[in-house]
Amino acid sequence: MAGCCFGTPTSLPWGIQYAQGTSAHYHHWISNNIPATELLSLPVHPVPLYEMISYLLIFGALVLLAPYLQKKGSRFFLALSLLALSRFTLEFFRDPSATVALGQMIGGMKAMQWGLMVTFLATGSLFLRKLKQPSVSLEHPLMSIALMWRKFTLILTLSLLMWAVHKGFSPTEMLVMNLKLLPALVLFGIYSWIRFTVPRFRLAGVIILILPLIIMGQSVPGKTDGWQYFHSFGAGGTFGSYGQVARYNEHEGGCDGSMIYDRKYYDQEFGMASFNYNYTKQKGYIRYTYGASIFGGINKETEIFATASTRHYSIGIHPYIDYNSRWVGGGLGASIGNLNYVATAPFDEHSISSGIKTFPFLPSLKLRLGPYDIIDLEYKFLDEFPSQFPVPTHQISLGSSFGMHNGTGIRIGTAPPEESFFINANVLIKRKFMIQAKYMHTYFRYGSSNFFSFGLSYRLPAHPKAPEITQGN
């Protein structure tokens, strides 16, 4: 409705006029249809409104026909054919100069309309073909989960494509494109909530929409307000072993009548992988970071005085937000999914068969105090790249960026309540590649354990481009 997708002139009572500075007013002026001093454009068809109404009608039709469209893929191809037909019709009411691509006239129609006609015929034929196939029930839980992930993958792919091409469009055009994708996100969230009755599946179905929203939010061209904006993509892994003393069945048994626990001893061998995306805006020492990571891995659990081993699989997503100034900083996040972690606190049970606990949701926290370019104190809980599992810890550390504020630095700390220490280093190379490495050693009464983490991130060039920053200012 900002004038970038304006319609052809009309005398109908619902025609709308655009103010000076809009594409509609500009094209009417250069076409000598209005003088330059005219405050409003000619009345035109409200094509964006037509488009919104057509999408609502298509959605309503799909909802009403859903009980009769049980063939796999039938709803998808019907939706595509109706969308192609809707856009084909609307192009007759859209001004040719408002069509960003394929707006040239060929045979009395726009080039885009010819393409839409072919799309309509192709998807319509596939829809009719699907109707003739044998029925396949979509009610099986595994098929429902697969369908949900296909829809999420489609939405995520579309949002990534929009981000990849956003520099070729104006902010208004990108806003219109995001608004067209937003209803799909809302409907997907509603679908996930209704489809699944298990609370953790419901929560996961809604929370995973954070990633497309973050990407959509960054598809508007950057501002020139003194801030530096950049995107980072990364991957990493954590592997090692952990000697666990699992305590359970609290009871009286001490010589002085105190409470004691029964114990089991486990060797936990694990390997985790993670893929991460974040968006950062920075001005001097001030830095905001928004991001998410997808992680997964396996934990092999062996009871010390038994021969059997058990494998536990973890998978989840971890959205987060961080703020940092020179003297203070902090962050919040959450892990959602099938979260298996090695329990360090006693079990409130009379017997146990595993030292692993499982949760669908766990929060994370980070707090920092002190000038990070000189030395600072930091506390973290369940906030770790590449993965905070399967050994969640409280971490307290001292760190320094050695006068830099580009992410480079080193930290040394401990992870209570165990007797442990760790060292963590981040190095930015050529302002693009961030290398991260960490080593932790834990000593306990019955042995010791070690684990290693590593990660590599690629940082896209900042916009607007900034000079090399190495010293505090």
NORDA-V104370 format. One record per helix or strand of 3 or more residues. SS is the DSSP state (hx for helix, st for strand). FROM is the first residue (numbers start at 1). LEN is the number of residues. Records with the same first field share a line. If there is no record, write none. Layout:
# NORDA-V104370
SS = FROM-LEN / FROM-LEN
This chain:
# NORDA-V104370
hx = 23-8 / 47-22 / 74-17 / 96-3 / 111-21 / 141-28 / 171-25 / 199-9 / 209-9
st = 228-25 / 259-25 / 286-18 / 309-16 / 328-15 / 356-14 / 376-6 / 394-7 / 409-6 / 419-11 / 433-12 / 447-13
